[in-house]
């Protein structure tokens, strides 16, 4: 779960991390009133759950009251297009209005989970204000990495080393307090990412978290009710939201091959193999260990709602659930949901043969594959062929017997 910048700053402020004075607004007049309360100049920042806002024109400085009105009217309701959003963009529904900071220099600071070492890792740089990927590409020598043992936490000697590497000895006590607080936030709020870009040193010598990004582990939300309440449903894709309420793990992508898989690891592998076969996945969909007729039907319903999808690949490993049960579930699901595009099915694991036999005897038309690579190649070819847009694969109760 991603937090908006203003929400992340509320959390940080509660731990004593200094953040700019400001307030979130929902209308141009509100933005103007807040700017008058804060005093000019102010920064108006689009609150959308995507990166690259500055480059896309979603962060602007206003030095006069007229500029505040003009910028607020320009940004509210605008579609902000970034590399992460794709060409469709995201609508700006709220602006964070903050007192502009008198910045001396910008730093980068983040804590992430390093999948290689399976532990939190601090990533920092003197080159703040630009994407860390760009820094890593152009100035790899300026990247600082500090792995943290979760059993002992962010130790004083590691904090001293970081202050030295970032030239923060003049802010020694303040920097130590901020870094300790940030690690505490990361742990206590179950973050998967905590990023300040930039964390700045002001001309006054003090430090300030000018920007903040916070991602929370979805699996921990059950014990973070105060964070769960912050979820902005207007920023969540409707299909992803519906899938979540149905017990499915669904993420929309930009391809034309719908994927329905049981198990997150197998789902990611399936997408990789599809890409290697020349295809392009339209989604990540994990129907879970049970793969019941209800979850399969809901999966079909959500996948086929996307007009870009030209073929569907069902890849099931029979472990907890038997393949014959899944096969019956697919047939039952397709009595409820009409599907007019090719469906490629690959079953493996417990009762694979029985499951395949059930599918072959069904009056519904499926494309059956035994091997994952074969299935990926088949569905990629079907999705990229003109026939995929018109070929009738299955119908809802044969459209009630016509």
C-alpha positions as CSV (number, residue, x, y, z in Angstrom):
1,X,0.0,0.0,0.0
2,X,1.4,3.4,-1.0
3,X,0.9,6.5,1.0
4,X,0.5,10.0,-0.4
5,X,3.3,12.4,0.4
6,X,1.2,14.4,2.8
7,X,0.2,11.1,4.6
8,X,3.8,10.0,4.8
9,X,4.8,13.4,6.3
10,X,2.1,13.1,8.9
11,X,3.6,9.8,10.0
12,X,7.1,11.1,10.0
13,X,6.1,14.2,12.0
14,X,4.7,12.0,14.7
15,X,8.2,10.5,15.1
16,X,9.9,13.9,15.3
17,X,11.2,14.0,11.8
18,X,11.1,17.7,10.6
19,X,8.8,18.3,7.7
20,X,7.7,21.6,5.9
21,X,4.7,23.4,7.3
22,X,1.7,22.7,4.9
23,X,-1.7,21.3,4.4
24,X,-3.5,19.2,1.8
25,X,-6.2,21.0,-0.3
26,X,-9.0,19.8,-2.5
27,X,-10.1,23.0,-4.4
28,X,-8.2,26.0,-5.9
29,X,-9.7,28.4,-3.4
30,X,-8.5,26.2,-0.5
31,X,-5.0,26.2,-2.0
32,X,-5.0,30.0,-2.2
33,X,-6.3,30.4,1.4
34,X,-3.6,28.0,2.8
35,X,-0.9,29.8,0.9
36,X,-2.0,33.1,2.5
37,X,-1.9,31.5,5.9
38,X,1.6,30.0,5.3
39,X,3.1,33.1,3.6
40,X,4.7,33.2,0.2
41,X,6.5,31.7,-1.5
42,X,4.8,28.3,-1.4
43,X,5.2,25.0,-3.3
44,X,2.1,23.3,-4.8
45,X,2.5,19.5,-5.1
46,X,0.1,17.1,-6.9
47,X,-0.8,14.3,-4.6
48,X,-0.9,11.2,-6.8
49,X,0.6,7.8,-6.1
50,X,3.3,7.9,-8.8
51,X,6.8,9.0,-9.1
52,X,8.3,11.6,-11.5
53,X,5.8,14.3,-10.5
54,X,8.3,17.1,-10.7
55,X,9.4,16.3,-14.3
56,X,5.7,15.9,-15.3
57,X,4.8,19.4,-14.1
58,X,3.1,18.3,-10.9
59,X,5.3,20.3,-8.5
60,X,5.4,24.1,-8.9
61,X,6.6,27.1,-6.9
62,X,4.3,30.1,-6.5
63,X,5.8,33.4,-5.4
64,X,2.6,35.6,-5.7
65,X,-1.0,35.1,-4.8
66,X,-2.0,35.3,-8.5
67,X,0.5,32.5,-9.3
68,X,-1.1,30.4,-6.5
69,X,-4.5,30.8,-8.1
70,X,-3.2,30.2,-11.6
71,X,-1.2,27.0,-10.7
72,X,-3.9,25.6,-8.5
73,X,-6.5,26.0,-11.3
74,X,-4.1,24.5,-13.8
75,X,-3.3,21.4,-11.7
76,X,-6.7,20.5,-10.2
77,X,-8.4,18.0,-12.5
78,X,-5.3,17.7,-14.7
79,X,-4.2,14.3,-15.9
80,X,-0.6,13.9,-14.8
81,X,1.4,11.7,-17.2
82,X,4.7,10.2,-16.0
83,X,6.8,7.2,-16.9
84,X,5.1,5.2,-14.2
85,X,1.5,6.1,-15.2
86,X,1.8,5.4,-18.9
87,X,0.0,7.6,-21.5
88,X,-3.4,7.5,-19.7
89,X,-2.0,9.4,-16.7
90,X,-3.7,9.9,-13.3
91,X,-6.1,12.7,-12.3
92,X,-5.0,15.2,-9.7
93,X,-7.6,15.5,-7.1
94,X,-5.7,17.2,-4.3
95,X,-2.7,19.4,-3.8
96,X,-0.3,19.7,-0.9
97,X,0.5,23.4,-0.3
98,X,3.7,23.9,1.7
99,X,5.9,26.8,2.8
100,X,8.9,26.9,0.4
101,X,12.2,25.9,2.0
102,X,15.4,27.9,1.8
103,X,17.6,25.0,0.6
104,X,21.4,24.9,0.9
105,X,21.9,21.3,-0.5
106,X,19.9,18.2,-1.2
107,X,20.5,14.6,-0.1
108,X,18.9,11.3,-0.8
109,X,17.9,8.8,1.9
110,X,15.9,5.6,1.8
111,X,15.4,2.3,3.6
112,X,14.4,-0.7,1.5
113,X,14.3,-4.4,1.9
114,X,17.3,-5.9,0.1
115,X,16.0,-9.2,-1.4
116,X,19.5,-10.5,-1.7
117,X,20.5,-10.2,1.9
118,X,16.9,-10.4,3.3
119,X,17.4,-7.4,5.5
120,X,16.7,-3.7,5.6
121,X,19.3,-1.6,3.8
122,X,19.9,2.1,4.0
123,X,20.6,3.7,0.6
124,X,21.9,7.3,0.6
125,X,23.7,9.8,-1.6
126,X,24.9,13.4,-1.6
127,X,23.1,13.8,-4.9
128,X,19.5,14.3,-3.8
129,X,16.7,15.7,-5.9
130,X,17.2,13.3,-8.8
131,X,16.1,9.7,-9.2
132,X,18.4,7.2,-7.4
133,X,18.4,5.1,-10.6
134,X,19.9,8.1,-12.5
135,X,22.5,8.6,-9.7
136,X,23.4,4.9,-9.8
137,X,23.9,5.1,-13.6
138,X,25.8,8.3,-13.8
139,X,27.5,8.5,-10.4
140,X,27.7,5.0,-8.9
141,X,30.6,6.0,-6.6
142,X,28.2,8.4,-4.8
143,X,25.8,5.7,-3.7
144,X,26.1,4.7,0.0
145,X,24.7,1.3,1.1
146,X,24.4,0.2,4.7
147,X,22.9,-3.2,5.4
148,X,21.1,-3.4,8.8
149,X,20.8,-6.4,11.0
150,X,17.1,-6.4,12.1
151,X,18.1,-8.2,15.3
152,X,20.1,-5.2,16.5
153,X,18.8,-2.3,14.4
154,X,20.5,0.8,13.0
155,X,23.6,1.0,15.2
156,X,25.3,4.2,16.3
157,X,28.5,3.5,14.5
158,X,26.5,3.0,11.2
159,X,24.8,6.4,11.8
160,X,28.1,8.1,12.4
161,X,29.5,6.6,9.2
162,X,26.5,7.8,7.3
163,X,26.8,11.4,8.7
164,X,30.4,11.5,7.8
165,X,29.8,10.2,4.2
166,X,27.0,12.8,3.7
167,X,29.0,15.6,5.2
168,X,26.6,16.1,8.0
169,X,29.0,16.5,10.9
170,X,27.8,20.1,11.4
171,X,24.3,18.7,11.9
172,X,25.6,15.7,14.0
173,X,23.0,15.6,16.7
174,X,20.0,16.5,14.4
175,X,21.1,14.0,11.7
176,X,21.5,11.2,14.3
177,X,18.0,11.9,15.7
178,X,16.5,12.0,12.2
179,X,18.2,8.8,11.0
180,X,17.2,6.9,14.1
181,X,13.6,8.1,13.8
182,X,13.4,7.1,10.2
183,X,14.5,3.5,10.9
184,X,12.0,3.4,13.8
185,X,9.2,4.4,11.4
186,X,10.4,1.8,8.8
187,X,10.1,-1.0,11.4
188,X,7.1,0.1,13.4
189,X,5.0,0.8,10.4
190,X,6.0,-2.3,8.4
191,X,7.4,-0.3,5.5
192,X,8.8,-2.0,2.4
193,X,10.1,1.4,1.3
194,X,10.8,4.7,3.0
195,X,12.3,7.3,0.8
196,X,13.2,11.0,1.4
197,X,14.2,12.6,-1.9
198,X,15.3,15.1,-1.1
199,X,16.3,15.3,2.5
200,X,17.7,18.8,2.6
201,X,20.1,20.9,4.6
202,X,18.6,24.4,4.9
203,X,20.7,27.6,4.8
204,X,20.0,28.0,8.5
205,X,21.9,24.7,9.0
206,X,18.9,22.6,10.0
207,X,17.6,19.6,8.2
208,X,14.1,19.1,6.6
209,X,12.3,16.2,4.9
210,X,11.1,18.1,1.8
211,X,9.6,15.0,0.1
212,X,8.6,11.7,1.5
213,X,7.5,8.4,0.0
214,X,6.3,5.4,2.0
215,X,5.2,2.0,0.9
216,X,3.6,-0.4,3.5
217,X,3.7,-4.2,3.3
218,X,0.1,-5.2,2.5
219,X,0.6,-8.4,4.5
220,X,1.0,-6.3,7.6
221,X,-2.0,-4.0,7.3
222,X,-4.1,-6.2,9.6
223,X,-1.9,-5.0,12.5
224,X,-1.6,-1.4,11.2
225,X,-5.2,-0.2,11.3
226,X,-4.2,3.4,11.5
227,X,-2.3,3.0,8.2
228,X,-5.0,0.9,6.5
229,X,-7.4,3.8,7.1
230,X,-5.2,6.0,5.0
231,X,-5.8,4.0,1.8
232,X,-7.0,6.3,-1.0
233,X,-9.5,4.3,-2.9
234,X,-9.7,6.9,-5.7
235,X,-6.1,6.1,-6.6
236,X,-6.7,2.3,-6.8
237,X,-7.6,0.7,-10.1
238,X,-11.3,-0.4,-9.8
239,X,-10.4,-3.9,-11.1
240,X,-7.6,-4.3,-8.6
241,X,-10.0,-3.1,-5.8
242,X,-12.7,-5.6,-6.8
243,X,-10.2,-8.4,-7.0
244,X,-8.9,-7.6,-3.5
245,X,-12.4,-7.7,-2.1
246,X,-12.9,-11.1,-3.8
247,X,-9.7,-12.5,-2.3
248,X,-7.6,-12.3,-5.5
249,X,-4.2,-10.7,-6.0
250,X,-4.6,-8.7,-9.3
251,X,-2.3,-6.1,-10.9
252,X,-3.2,-4.6,-14.2
253,X,-0.4,-4.3,-16.8
254,X,-0.2,-3.0,-20.4
255,X,-0.1,-6.2,-22.5
256,X,-2.7,-8.3,-24.4
257,X,-2.5,-11.7,-22.7
258,X,-4.7,-12.3,-19.6
259,X,-3.0,-14.5,-17.0
260,X,-4.7,-16.6,-14.4
261,X,-2.3,-18.6,-12.1
262,X,-2.3,-20.1,-8.7
263,X,0.6,-18.9,-6.6
264,X,2.5,-15.6,-6.8
265,X,5.8,-17.2,-7.7
266,X,4.3,-19.2,-10.5
267,X,2.4,-16.1,-11.7
268,X,5.7,-14.1,-12.0
269,X,7.4,-17.1,-13.7
270,X,4.5,-17.3,-16.1
271,X,4.8,-13.7,-17.1
272,X,8.5,-14.0,-17.6
273,X,8.1,-17.0,-19.9
274,X,5.3,-15.2,-21.9
275,X,7.7,-12.3,-22.4
276,X,10.5,-14.7,-23.6
277,X,8.0,-16.2,-26.1
278,X,7.3,-12.8,-27.6
279,X,4.0,-12.1,-25.7
280,X,3.0,-9.3,-23.4
281,X,1.1,-10.0,-20.1
282,X,-2.0,-7.9,-19.5
283,X,-2.1,-8.6,-15.8
284,X,-0.7,-10.4,-12.8
285,X,-3.5,-12.6,-11.3
286,X,-3.0,-15.0,-8.4
287,X,-6.3,-16.9,-7.7
288,X,-4.8,-18.5,-4.6
289,X,-4.4,-22.0,-3.4
290,X,-8.0,-23.1,-3.8
291,X,-8.8,-21.9,-7.3
292,X,-12.6,-22.5,-6.8
293,X,-15.2,-22.0,-9.5
294,X,-16.1,-18.7,-7.9
295,X,-12.5,-17.3,-7.9
296,X,-11.9,-18.5,-11.4
297,X,-15.2,-16.9,-12.6
298,X,-14.2,-13.7,-11.0
299,X,-10.8,-13.9,-12.6
300,X,-12.4,-14.4,-16.0
301,X,-14.8,-11.5,-15.4
302,X,-12.0,-9.1,-14.5
303,X,-9.6,-10.2,-17.2
304,X,-12.2,-10.0,-20.0
305,X,-13.3,-6.5,-18.9
306,X,-10.0,-5.3,-20.4
307,X,-10.5,-4.7,-24.2
308,X,-6.8,-5.1,-24.8
309,X,-6.8,-8.7,-23.8
310,X,-6.8,-11.0,-26.9
311,X,-6.1,-14.4,-25.3
312,X,-6.1,-15.9,-21.8
313,X,-3.5,-18.2,-20.3
314,X,-4.5,-20.4,-17.3
315,X,-1.5,-22.0,-15.7
316,X,-2.3,-24.1,-12.6
317,X,0.0,-26.2,-10.4
318,X,-2.0,-28.9,-8.6
319,X,-0.5,-29.0,-5.1
320,X,-3.0,-28.0,-2.4
321,X,-5.8,-28.2,-5.0
322,X,-6.2,-31.1,-7.5
323,X,-6.0,-30.5,-11.2
324,X,-9.3,-32.3,-11.8
325,X,-11.0,-30.0,-9.3
326,X,-9.5,-27.0,-11.1
327,X,-10.7,-28.3,-14.5
328,X,-14.2,-28.7,-13.3
329,X,-14.0,-25.2,-11.7
330,X,-13.0,-23.7,-15.1
331,X,-15.9,-25.4,-16.8
332,X,-18.3,-24.2,-14.1
333,X,-16.9,-20.7,-14.2
334,X,-17.4,-20.5,-18.0
335,X,-21.1,-21.2,-17.5
336,X,-21.3,-17.9,-15.6
337,X,-18.9,-15.8,-17.7
338,X,-18.9,-15.3,-21.4
339,X,-15.5,-15.5,-23.0
340,X,-15.0,-14.8,-26.7
341,X,-11.2,-15.0,-26.9
342,X,-8.9,-18.0,-27.0
343,X,-8.2,-19.7,-23.7
344,X,-4.9,-21.7,-23.3
345,X,-4.7,-24.1,-20.3
346,X,-1.8,-25.8,-18.8
347,X,-2.3,-28.1,-15.8
348,X,0.5,-29.9,-13.9
349,X,0.7,-31.6,-10.6
350,X,-1.8,-33.7,-8.7
351,X,-4.4,-35.5,-10.9
352,X,-3.1,-33.7,-14.0
353,X,-4.2,-36.5,-16.3
354,X,-7.8,-36.5,-14.9
355,X,-7.9,-32.7,-15.2
356,X,-6.8,-32.8,-18.8
357,X,-9.3,-35.5,-19.7
358,X,-12.1,-33.4,-18.2
359,X,-11.1,-30.4,-20.3
360,X,-10.8,-32.5,-23.5
361,X,-14.3,-34.0,-23.0
362,X,-15.9,-30.7,-22.4
363,X,-17.9,-29.2,-25.3
364,X,-16.1,-25.9,-24.7
365,X,-13.1,-25.2,-26.9
366,X,-9.8,-24.9,-25.1
367,X,-6.2,-24.9,-26.3
368,X,-4.4,-27.5,-24.1
369,X,-0.7,-27.4,-23.5
370,X,1.5,-29.8,-21.5
371,X,4.7,-27.7,-21.3
372,X,5.0,-24.1,-20.0
373,X,7.1,-22.9,-22.9
374,X,4.8,-24.5,-25.4
375,X,1.8,-22.9,-23.7
376,X,3.5,-19.5,-23.6
377,X,4.3,-19.7,-27.3
378,X,0.8,-20.8,-28.1
379,X,-0.9,-18.0,-26.2
380,X,1.5,-15.4,-27.6
381,X,0.8,-16.4,-31.1
382,X,-3.0,-16.5,-30.5
383,X,-2.9,-13.0,-28.9
384,X,-0.9,-11.5,-31.7
385,X,-3.0,-13.1,-34.5
386,X,-6.0,-11.4,-36.1
387,X,-8.0,-14.5,-35.3
388,X,-7.7,-13.8,-31.6
389,X,-10.1,-10.9,-31.9
390,X,-12.9,-12.8,-33.5
391,X,-12.5,-16.4,-32.6
392,X,-15.3,-17.8,-30.3
393,X,-13.7,-19.8,-27.5
394,X,-16.4,-20.3,-24.9
395,X,-19.7,-18.8,-24.0
396,X,-21.9,-18.3,-21.0
397,X,-24.2,-21.3,-21.1
398,X,-23.8,-21.1,-24.9
399,X,-25.4,-17.7,-24.5
400,X,-28.5,-19.4,-22.9
401,X,-28.7,-21.9,-25.8
402,X,-29.1,-18.8,-28.1
